Amino acid sequence: MSKTLLVLADGAVFEGTSFGAEGETTGEVVFNTSMTGYQEILTDSSYKGQIVTMTYTQIGNYGVNEEDVESAGGIKAEGFVVKEACDFPSNWRSSLSLTDYLKRYAVVGIQGIDTRALTRHLRNYGAQMGIISSVDTDPVSLLGRVRSHPSISAFDLVKDVTTPEVYSWKEGCWKWCVVERGSPGLSVVVYDFGVKFNILRNLVEAGFGVTVVPAKTPAEKVLEMDPDGIILSNGPGDPETVAYAIANARKLIGKKPIYGICLGHQILGLAMGGRTYKLKFGHHGGNHPVKDLSTGKVEITSQNHNYCVDIKSLHGQTELTHRNLYDGTEEGMRHVELPVVSVQHHPEAGPGPNDSVGLFSRFRELIDGSGT
C-alpha cells in the first residue's frame, strides 16, 4: 500500500494509504452514514461526480457479489474513502473483496485516514471538491489541481449514466425462494436519469410492467407508448443542468400520472416553475427520519441528494407531504389538482430500511383510483 493523499479545495489535507486502483481522481467529497450497503452505494449512479466517504469504521467485511448492484457497468462513484478496508471478507454470497472490486473498475480509494475528522470538516465547511492521489503526494500540487477543477454543477452528469436504448425490466426484489407473480396489470415508463435497479424491482413488485427509456427521450414519444404512469428517476448532479428533462416533464404534467424520486422530484419542481437549492453537505445515508404528513407516521429512510425543492416557490400548486426530521427540509409533495407526486428520499432503499416501500403501491392506487 502506497502513501496517498486526499486534498480538499479549502486546503485541508488527509494522509492515508491506497486501496483499490492506484492513480488519481477528482470529485465532490460527501459522507454517507450507512453502516452497510457499500456495494449498492458505489454502484448508485447518483454518486457520479462524487467521492464517497463512509463514516462507519470498517468497510468491506462481507465482500461484494454479482447481484447487489444498482446500475449496469459497475462503480459510478469517482473515489472511495474509508477508515479501514477489510481484505478478508466473510460471507457466503461474497465473490470478491472490496479492494479487488475497486481495482476491477479502476476506482481510486484511500484508507487509514480519520474519517470522523473528515466528516466533521465537511459538516462544518460543506461538501466540496477533493482530489485523491497515490501518484502525486505533493499537497501544494494537488491543491492547485483541485481548485482549478470545475464543480459538479458545471456538468450534465445524467448523460453519462443514462441507458443508451429502451429496455423492459421484469426482475423483482431478491428473495430466498422463487416467487410466482401474475401478469402486471398496469404499465409505467421510467425516465432513466441514473435509475437504481431497486426502483425497477419495486415497481415490478407493485404490479407494474416496466419500460425504461433514455433521459433525452421526447415527451411525445413517451406519450405515444401510452403508459398508465410515468416515473422520473433518481440521478446525479445539479437538476438545473438537465434542461431537456425539465422541458419534457413540463409537457407530461397533466397528461399522465407522474411519480418523481430524488432528482425526479427536483425536476418536477423546476418543471412547475419552482426553484431548487443546494444543501450544505447533503443527505447521504440509510438512517434519516422522515415524517409522512398524511399518516403522521415517521419512517427511517435511505437518502442520497445534495439539492432540495423549495416547495413554497411553487406558489400553492403543490402541498407538502413529507418532512425530514433531522433538519426540517421538505421531502415530498403532491399536486393539488393533478396526479403528480414525488419524494426526495429513496423508498426503494438499496441499501437502507424499507419503511417507505409502500409508496410504490400508493402510486399504483393513484393510477387505478383505489387510493384515498
ZATORLO-69602 format. One record per residue (C-alpha): residue in one letter; y, x, z. Coordinates in steps of 0.02 Angstrom, whole numbers, plus 32768, in hexadecimal, padded with zeros to 4 digits. Layout:
BEGIN
+-----+------+------+------+
| res |   py |   px |   pz |
+-----+------+------+------+
|   A |    Y |    X |    Z |
...
+-----+------+------+------+
END
This chain:
BEGIN
+-----+------+------+------+
| res |   py |   px |   pz |
+-----+------+------+------+
|   M | 8000 | 8000 | 8000 |
|   S | 80A7 | 8048 | 7FCC |
|   K | 8151 | 803A | 801D |
|   T | 81A9 | 7F9D | 7FDF |
|   L | 8257 | 7F58 | 7FFC |
|   L | 829E | 7EA8 | 7FFE |
|   V | 835B | 7EAD | 7FE6 |
|   L | 83C5 | 7E0F | 7FF1 |
|   A | 8468 | 7DF5 | 7F93 |
|   D | 84CD | 7DFD | 8035 |
|   G | 848C | 7EAD | 8055 |
|   A | 8401 | 7E8A | 80D2 |
|   V | 836E | 7F01 | 80BB |
|   F | 82BA | 7EE6 | 80F4 |
|   E | 8238 | 7F70 | 80E5 |
|   G | 817F | 7F4F | 80D6 |
|   T | 80E9 | 7F7A | 806A |
|   S | 80AE | 7F33 | 7FC6 |
|   F | 8022 | 7EB9 | 7FAB |
|   G | 7FF1 | 7E63 | 7F0C |
|   A | 803A | 7EB2 | 7E70 |
|   E | 80A2 | 7F4F | 7E72 |
|   G | 814D | 7F3E | 7E22 |
|   E | 81F1 | 7EE3 | 7E39 |
|   T | 8227 | 7E2E | 7E3A |
|   T | 82C7 | 7DCC | 7E57 |
|   G | 82DF | 7D19 | 7E91 |
|   E | 8332 | 7CA7 | 7F0E |
|   V | 82E5 | 7CCA | 7FB9 |
|   V | 82AF | 7C31 | 801C |
|   F | 823B | 7C15 | 80AF |
|   N | 81AA | 7B9B | 80BF |
|   T | 8171 | 7B5F | 816A |
|   S | 80C2 | 7B26 | 8137 |
|   M | 8035 | 7B78 | 8198 |
|   T | 7FB7 | 7B63 | 810B |
|   G | 7FB8 | 7B36 | 8053 |
|   Y | 7FFA | 7BDA | 8010 |
|   Q | 7F97 | 7BC7 | 7F6E |
|   E | 7FE3 | 7B1D | 7F4B |
|   I | 808F | 7B61 | 7F76 |
|   L | 807F | 7BF5 | 7F02 |
|   T | 8047 | 7B86 | 7E71 |
|   D | 80CB | 7AFF | 7E8E |
|   S | 813F | 7B06 | 7DF7 |
|   S | 81D2 | 7AD4 | 7E65 |
|   Y | 81D2 | 7B88 | 7EA4 |
|   K | 81F7 | 7BD0 | 7DF8 |
|   G | 828A | 7C47 | 7E0E |
|   Q | 826C | 7C5D | 7EC9 |
|   I | 821F | 7CDD | 7F3E |
|   V | 81BF | 7C83 | 7FC7 |
|   T | 81BA | 7CC0 | 807B |
|   M | 8131 | 7C78 | 80E9 |
|   T | 8163 | 7C63 | 81A0 |
|   Y | 80B0 | 7C5E | 81E0 |
|   T | 8077 | 7D0B | 8214 |
|   Q | 7FD2 | 7D24 | 81B9 |
|   I | 7FBC | 7CE7 | 8107 |
|   G | 7F21 | 7CF3 | 809A |
|   N | 7E9A | 7CDE | 811F |
|   Y | 7E3C | 7C58 | 80BD |
|   G | 7E53 | 7CA6 | 8011 |
|   V | 7E71 | 7C46 | 7F72 |
|   N | 7E03 | 7BE0 | 7EFE |
|   E | 7E08 | 7B96 | 7E4F |
|   E | 7E29 | 7AE3 | 7E86 |
|   D | 7EBE | 7AE5 | 7EFC |
|   V | 7F46 | 7B01 | 7E7A |
|   E | 7FDD | 7A95 | 7E56 |
|   S | 8002 | 7ACC | 7DA4 |
|   A | 7FB1 | 7B1A | 7D0C |
|   G | 7FC7 | 7BD2 | 7CE8 |
|   G | 7FC2 | 7C17 | 7D98 |
|   I | 804C | 7C4C | 7E10 |
|   K | 80FC | 7C0D | 7DEF |
|   A | 8159 | 7C5E | 7E81 |
|   E | 81B3 | 7CFF | 7E53 |
|   G | 817C | 7D5E | 7EEE |
|   F | 8128 | 7D49 | 7F97 |
|   V | 815B | 7D85 | 8045 |
|   V | 80E5 | 7D82 | 80DB |
|   K | 80D6 | 7DD2 | 8186 |
|   E | 8020 | 7E00 | 816D |
|   A | 7FB0 | 7DE5 | 80D5 |
|   C | 7EF7 | 7DD0 | 80FD |
|   D | 7E87 | 7E2C | 8082 |
|   F | 7DE4 | 7DEF | 80D0 |
|   P | 7DE4 | 7D32 | 80B7 |
|   S | 7D60 | 7CC4 | 8105 |
|   N | 7D42 | 7C19 | 80B6 |
|   W | 7CB0 | 7BCF | 8058 |
|   R | 7D23 | 7B99 | 7FCA |
|   S | 7D79 | 7C41 | 7FB8 |
|   S | 7D5F | 7CA0 | 7F16 |
|   L | 7DEB | 7D21 | 7F20 |
|   S | 7E5D | 7D73 | 7F9F |
|   L | 7F16 | 7D4A | 7F9F |
|   T | 7F40 | 7DFF | 7F72 |
|   D | 7ECF | 7DFA | 7ED9 |
|   Y | 7F16 | 7D50 | 7EAB |
|   L | 7FC6 | 7D97 | 7EA7 |
|   K | 7F88 | 7E2A | 7E40 |
|   R | 7F34 | 7DB5 | 7DC4 |
|   Y | 7FDC | 7D64 | 7D9C |
|   A | 8045 | 7E04 | 7DAF |
|   V | 80A6 | 7DBE | 7E43 |
|   V | 80FA | 7E3B | 7EB7 |
|   G | 80E7 | 7E22 | 7F72 |
|   I | 8126 | 7E77 | 8010 |
|   Q | 80D4 | 7E75 | 80BB |
|   G | 80F4 | 7EC6 | 8163 |
|   I | 81A8 | 7E8D | 8176 |
|   D | 81ED | 7E25 | 8205 |
|   T | 81E4 | 7D7A | 81B1 |
|   R | 8230 | 7D29 | 824C |
|   A | 82CB | 7D95 | 8239 |
|   L | 82D2 | 7D6F | 817E |
|   T | 82C1 | 7CB4 | 819E |
|   R | 834C | 7CB8 | 8221 |
|   H | 83B9 | 7D18 | 81A6 |
|   L | 839F | 7C96 | 811E |
|   R | 83C1 | 7C09 | 8199 |
|   N | 8463 | 7C5C | 81CF |
|   Y | 84A3 | 7C97 | 8127 |
|   G | 8449 | 7C27 | 80AD |
|   A | 83C7 | 7C3C | 8023 |
|   Q | 83FE | 7CC4 | 7FAC |
|   M | 83C4 | 7D34 | 7F21 |
|   G | 8352 | 7DC3 | 7F52 |
|   I | 82EE | 7E4E | 7F02 |
|   I | 8244 | 7E95 | 7F32 |
|   S | 8217 | 7F40 | 7EF0 |
|   S | 818A | 7FBB | 7F0C |
|   V | 81C6 | 802B | 7E7E |
|   D | 827A | 8046 | 7EB5 |
|   T | 8296 | 805D | 7F70 |
|   D | 834F | 8086 | 7F68 |
|   P | 83A6 | 7FF3 | 7FBD |
|   V | 844D | 801A | 7F6B |
|   S | 83FE | 8013 | 7EBE |
|   L | 83A3 | 7F72 | 7EE6 |
|   L | 843E | 7F20 | 7F2F |
|   G | 849F | 7F43 | 7E91 |
|   R | 8419 | 7EF2 | 7E25 |
|   V | 8402 | 7E58 | 7E8F |
|   R | 84BE | 7E3A | 7E9A |
|   S | 84CB | 7E44 | 7DDC |
|   H | 843D | 7DC8 | 7DC5 |
|   P | 8471 | 7D13 | 7DA0 |
|   S | 8445 | 7C8D | 7E1F |
|   I | 83BD | 7C10 | 7DF5 |
|   S | 8444 | 7B8F | 7DD3 |
|   A | 846A | 7BEF | 7D34 |
|   F | 83C2 | 7BC5 | 7CE6 |
|   D | 8362 | 7B2E | 7CA8 |
|   L | 82BF | 7B59 | 7D00 |
|   V | 826B | 7AB5 | 7CCF |
|   K | 8251 | 7AF1 | 7C1D |
|   D | 81E9 | 7B82 | 7C60 |
|   V | 816D | 7B14 | 7CBE |
|   T | 815E | 7A70 | 7C5E |
|   T | 80C7 | 7A47 | 7BF4 |
|   P | 80D9 | 7A70 | 7B3A |
|   E | 807A | 79D3 | 7B05 |
|   V | 804A | 7924 | 7B3A |
|   Y | 7FA6 | 7913 | 7B9C |
|   S | 7F45 | 7893 | 7C01 |
|   W | 7F12 | 78B1 | 7CB5 |
|   K | 7E77 | 7861 | 7D02 |
|   E | 7E4D | 78CB | 7D9C |
|   G | 7E62 | 787C | 7E47 |
|   C | 7E74 | 78CE | 7EF1 |
|   W | 7DF2 | 794C | 7F2B |
|   K | 7D68 | 78FE | 7F95 |
|   W | 7CC4 | 7935 | 7FE0 |
|   C | 7C63 | 78C6 | 7F6B |
|   V | 7C79 | 7876 | 7EC0 |
|   V | 7CD3 | 77D0 | 7ECC |
|   E | 7CBF | 774A | 7E47 |
|   R | 7D64 | 7702 | 7E0D |
|   G | 7D85 | 7668 | 7DA7 |
|   S | 7DEC | 7669 | 7D09 |
|   P | 7EA6 | 767B | 7D2D |
|   G | 7F05 | 75D9 | 7D1E |
|   L | 7FB2 | 7620 | 7D03 |
|   S | 7FF7 | 76B5 | 7CA5 |
|   V | 8081 | 7732 | 7CCB |
|   V | 80D5 | 77BA | 7C67 |
|   V | 80FF | 7854 | 7CCE |
|   Y | 8191 | 78C1 | 7C99 |
|   D | 8156 | 7972 | 7CBE |
|   F | 81E8 | 79D2 | 7D07 |
|   G | 8169 | 7A40 | 7D62 |
|   V | 80F6 | 79B8 | 7DA0 |
|   K | 807C | 79E0 | 7E2C |
|   F | 7FC9 | 79B4 | 7E04 |
|   N | 7FBB | 7956 | 7EA8 |
|   I | 803C | 78D9 | 7E6B |
|   L | 7FCB | 78B6 | 7DD6 |
|   R | 7F31 | 78AC | 7E45 |
|   N | 7F84 | 782F | 7EB9 |
|   L | 7FBF | 77C4 | 7E27 |
|   V | 7F09 | 77B9 | 7DEF |
|   E | 7ED6 | 778C | 7EA1 |
|   A | 7F58 | 7701 | 7EA0 |
|   G | 7F08 | 76B6 | 7E04 |
|   F | 7F76 | 76F7 | 7D78 |
|   G | 7F49 | 7738 | 7CCE |
|   V | 7FB1 | 77D7 | 7CC1 |
|   T | 8002 | 7827 | 7C29 |
|   V | 806C | 78C3 | 7C3F |
|   V | 80F8 | 78EE | 7BC5 |
|   P | 8168 | 7988 | 7BAF |
|   A | 820F | 798B | 7C08 |
|   K | 8275 | 7977 | 7B69 |
|   T | 8215 | 78E0 | 7B27 |
|   P | 8297 | 7862 | 7AE8 |
|   A | 82A5 | 77C1 | 7B4B |
|   E | 8289 | 775F | 7AAB |
|   K | 81DF | 77AF | 7A92 |
|   V | 81AB | 7787 | 7B44 |
|   L | 81DF | 76D2 | 7B2E |
|   E | 8178 | 76CA | 7A8E |
|   M | 80E0 | 76FA | 7AF8 |
|   D | 8104 | 765A | 7B5D |
|   P | 80C9 | 7694 | 7C09 |
|   D | 80D0 | 7622 | 7CA0 |
|   G | 8135 | 76A4 | 7CFD |
|   I | 8186 | 774F | 7CEE |
|   I | 817C | 77E2 | 7D66 |
|   L | 8202 | 7868 | 7D6D |
|   S | 81AA | 78FD | 7DBC |
|   N | 81DA | 798B | 7E2D |
|   G | 8215 | 7A2F | 7DE3 |
|   P | 8279 | 7ACE | 7E00 |
|   G | 8331 | 7AFA | 7E03 |
|   D | 83D8 | 7AA2 | 7E01 |
|   P | 83C9 | 79EF | 7DBE |
|   E | 846E | 7A00 | 7D61 |
|   T | 841F | 7A81 | 7CEC |
|   V | 83A8 | 7A00 | 7CA0 |
|   A | 8429 | 7997 | 7C46 |
|   Y | 83A8 | 7955 | 7BCB |
|   A | 8341 | 790D | 7C5A |
|   I | 83DA | 78B9 | 7CA4 |
|   A | 8404 | 786D | 7BFA |
|   N | 8353 | 782C | 7BE2 |
|   A | 834C | 77E3 | 7C91 |
|   R | 83F0 | 7788 | 7C6F |
|   K | 83A1 | 7735 | 7BD7 |
|   L | 8304 | 7704 | 7C37 |
|   I | 8356 | 76B4 | 7CCE |
|   G | 8345 | 75F9 | 7CC0 |
|   K | 82C2 | 7604 | 7C36 |
|   K | 822A | 762E | 7CA0 |
|   P | 8202 | 7644 | 7D5A |
|   I | 8227 | 76F9 | 7D89 |
|   Y | 81EE | 7765 | 7E1A |
|   G | 8242 | 780E | 7E37 |
|   I | 81FE | 7899 | 7EA4 |
|   C | 8266 | 792E | 7EDF |
|   L | 82BD | 7970 | 7E41 |
|   G | 8298 | 78C6 | 7DF4 |
|   H | 82F7 | 7875 | 7E84 |
|   Q | 838B | 78E8 | 7E64 |
|   I | 8387 | 78C5 | 7DA9 |
|   L | 838D | 780B | 7DCB |
|   G | 8422 | 7823 | 7E3E |
|   L | 8481 | 7882 | 7DB7 |
|   A | 844C | 7807 | 7D2F |
|   M | 849C | 777A | 7D93 |
|   G | 8540 | 77D9 | 7DA1 |
|   G | 8526 | 7825 | 7E4D |
|   R | 8531 | 78D8 | 7E86 |
|   T | 84BA | 7957 | 7ED0 |
|   Y | 84DF | 79E4 | 7F49 |
|   K | 8484 | 7A82 | 7F7D |
|   L | 843F | 7A96 | 802D |
|   K | 8464 | 7B35 | 808E |
|   F | 83AF | 7B71 | 8092 |
|   G | 834D | 7ADE | 804D |
|   H | 82B7 | 7A80 | 8090 |
|   H | 8211 | 7AD6 | 8072 |
|   G | 8178 | 7AAF | 80DA |
|   G | 80F8 | 7A30 | 8113 |
|   N | 8141 | 79F5 | 81B7 |
|   H | 81E3 | 7996 | 8195 |
|   P | 81F7 | 78EE | 81EE |
|   V | 823C | 7865 | 817D |
|   K | 8261 | 77B3 | 81B2 |
|   D | 8233 | 7727 | 813A |
|   L | 82C4 | 76B0 | 815A |
|   S | 8266 | 761A | 8114 |
|   T | 81D8 | 7628 | 8192 |
|   G | 8226 | 768D | 821E |
|   K | 8193 | 7704 | 8214 |
|   V | 81AC | 77BF | 8226 |
|   E | 8141 | 7824 | 81AE |
|   I | 8120 | 78DF | 81B0 |
|   T | 813E | 7919 | 80FE |
|   S | 812B | 79A8 | 8084 |
|   Q | 81D1 | 79E6 | 803F |
|   N | 820C | 7A61 | 7FBD |
|   H | 82BF | 7A4F | 7F82 |
|   N | 8367 | 7AA7 | 7F87 |
|   Y | 83D0 | 7A14 | 7F48 |
|   C | 83F1 | 7964 | 7F86 |
|   V | 843C | 78C5 | 7F3F |
|   D | 84DC | 7886 | 7F8E |
|   I | 84AC | 77CF | 7F8E |
|   K | 855C | 779A | 7FC1 |
|   S | 8597 | 77DE | 7F19 |
|   L | 8533 | 7754 | 7EC3 |
|   H | 85AF | 76D4 | 7F06 |
|   G | 8535 | 764D | 7F3A |
|   Q | 84BF | 7654 | 7EA4 |
|   T | 8434 | 768C | 7F1A |
|   E | 8407 | 767C | 7FD0 |
|   L | 83C2 | 7702 | 8042 |
|   T | 8307 | 76F3 | 8065 |
|   H | 82D9 | 7796 | 80BD |
|   R | 8335 | 7811 | 812E |
|   N | 8305 | 78C1 | 8165 |
|   L | 8304 | 78C9 | 8223 |
|   Y | 831E | 7985 | 8229 |
|   D | 83CD | 7986 | 81DF |
|   G | 83F2 | 78D1 | 81B0 |
|   T | 83EF | 78F0 | 80F4 |
|   E | 83C6 | 7861 | 807F |
|   E | 8310 | 7860 | 8047 |
|   G | 82F9 | 77C5 | 7FDD |
|   M | 834D | 7735 | 7F84 |
|   R | 832C | 7696 | 7F24 |
|   H | 839A | 763C | 7EA7 |
|   V | 83E1 | 759A | 7EEC |
|   E | 83B8 | 7538 | 7E4D |
|   L | 833F | 759B | 7DE0 |
|   P | 828D | 75DA | 7DFF |
|   V | 82C4 | 768E | 7E1B |
|   V | 828D | 76EE | 7EB6 |
|   S | 8288 | 77A5 | 7EE4 |
|   V | 8268 | 781E | 7F73 |
|   Q | 82A1 | 78CF | 7F94 |
|   H | 8203 | 7904 | 7FF0 |
|   H | 8152 | 7915 | 7FAA |
|   P | 80E1 | 7880 | 7FCF |
|   E | 8052 | 78D6 | 7F74 |
|   A | 8052 | 7967 | 7FF2 |
|   G | 7FEA | 79F5 | 7FA9 |
|   P | 8000 | 7A49 | 8024 |
|   G | 8034 | 79E4 | 80B9 |
|   P | 8016 | 793F | 8113 |
|   N | 7FE7 | 789F | 80B9 |
|   D | 8057 | 782A | 811E |
|   S | 80BD | 77F5 | 8085 |
|   V | 8030 | 77E2 | 8008 |
|   G | 8042 | 7725 | 800F |
|   L | 80E0 | 7732 | 7FA6 |
|   F | 8073 | 773E | 7F0A |
|   S | 8020 | 7697 | 7F31 |
|   R | 80CB | 7650 | 7F5C |
|   F | 8108 | 767E | 7EAE |
|   R | 8072 | 7625 | 7E63 |
|   E | 809E | 758C | 7ECA |
|   L | 8150 | 7596 | 7E89 |
|   I | 810F | 7594 | 7DD7 |
|   D | 8091 | 7507 | 7DE9 |
|   G | 8101 | 749E | 7E58 |
|   S | 8091 | 749D | 7EF1 |
|   G | 8109 | 7503 | 7F5C |
|   T | 818A | 74BA | 7FD0 |
+-----+------+------+------+
END
